[in-house]
């Protein structure tokens, strides 16, 4: 029972982060080029990967690995550009 509740909480956090990122970009509170946008995307990707431990889906797993890779690449690019300035 507690494990099922844990996974439900993980899913709710994941859904909240997706909606939050979408809402903040649509209301122009943040831009997709801002650091916070990548933080949110990376967090929800990690939460989805965690949830896939209980309900594995290969396509979702691969998609989340790609999403995390893109976020890491963006961090690399962001911090290298910051050092150059």
N, C-alpha and C positions, 0 to 999 in steps of 0.2 A: 504494500500500500504506500509506504513512504517513498519507495523508489519511483512508483508511478507519479506521485505528487512532484517529486524532484524533476522528472522529465516534463511534466506539464508546466512547471515554473520555467524551465529552460526554454520551452516553446513560446511561452508568453513573453519572455524577455526578448527572444529572437524577433517575434512579430512586432513588439513595441519598437525595437530599434529600426526595423525596416520602415515602419510608418513614420517614425520620427525623422529619419533621413529624408524621406520623400516630402514630408510636410515642411521641413526647414528649407529645403531647396525650392519647393514650389512657392513658398511665401517670401523667398529671397532673404531669409535670415542668415543663411550660409550659402556659399558658392561651392560647386563641386570641386573647385581647385583649392579649397581651404583644408587645412590639416584636420579639423574636426570631422569633416565629411569622411575622410579616409579612416579615422578612428572608429566612427560608427559602423562603416561598412566592414571593417576588419573584425570588430566585436561580434556583429551578427553572423558573420561567416564562421567564426570560432564556435559560437553557440550552436549553430546548425551542425557543425562537425561533431560536437559533443552529443547532440541528440541522435545523430546517425549511429552512435555506438549501440543504441537499443533497437532502432528501426533502420537497419542498413539499406541504403539504396545506392547502387554504384554510380548512376548518373548524377545524383545530388552530391555524392562524395567528390567526384571529379570536378564538378562545377565549383564547389566550395574551395577545393585546392587551387583551382585557377583563379578564383576571386581573391583568395589570400595572397597568391603570387603577384597578382596585379597590385594589390595594396602594398606589399613589401617593395615592389619595384617603384611605386609612387613615393614611398618614404625615402628610398635611396635617392631618387631624383630630387626630391624636395630638399633633403639635407645637403646634398652635394651642391645644389644651386645656392643654398644659403651660405655655405662655406665660401663659395666663389665671390659672393657679393661683399 
